[in-house]
């Protein structure tokens, strides 16, 4: 099959129109007419991920985070990022990214996060689009109230991180209505509170924003941006489903095993 067949299917599932305006989604590198056989899903496209792809014979990387947030100004191959691009070209690996469009679609990234975080009742978009079904973030209820401490522990275990950052005036407070926004969602905390959220799960919360959250008495739990790695197996499952329904002749589809979290907690 050609790479464009998979690209078209991704865009049918997570339309580009759902993406934020400046989000550099879509084909990142490669020839859409190239024949592909082995697909790897990834959160980030980093040199170590590309090395994994080469070893495992991958010719299509379906990534969540765009590879080129900042366009290269030259092709100096002593730069690790440029060297990575050269490796991808040398090994004929097509790279495609679905970011905020995958976040917003239904069911998409934020639905997967809500599912993992036990947000099961009355779930709807936090920042809805006109259709009321798609949009960034999700908000809903846990089956039963739980303390901040207990829920923070659940978040920590769910995303398999050493620590989570908790912003709360009272760790014993019971919470039930939870908002979640994958990635950097700190700027949206007032929308979460306006919709009645007891707590907000998001990443990359800025120091002074944390103070504002405390002042507004909104519990916030930050497990770090790598929380979105939960998308990798779901994205692979989607590709396998499309393969079965379309009769694609793919040799293998699998999630990357490389941990791209840049942080080490000690």
Secondary structure, 3 states (H helix, E strand, C coil): CEHHHHHHHHHHHCCHHHCCCCCCCEEEECCCCCECCEEEEECCCCHHHHHHHHHCCCCEEEECCCCCCCCCCCCCCCCHHHHHHHHHHHCCCEEEECCHHHHHCCCCHHHHHHHHCCCCEEEEEEEECCCCCCEEEEEEEEEEEEEHHHHHHHHHHHCCCCCCEEECCCCCCEEEEEEEEEEECHHHHHHHHHCCCCEEEEECCCHHHHHHHHHCCCEEEECCHHHHHHHHHHHHHHHHHHHHHHCCCCCEEEECCCCCCCCCCC
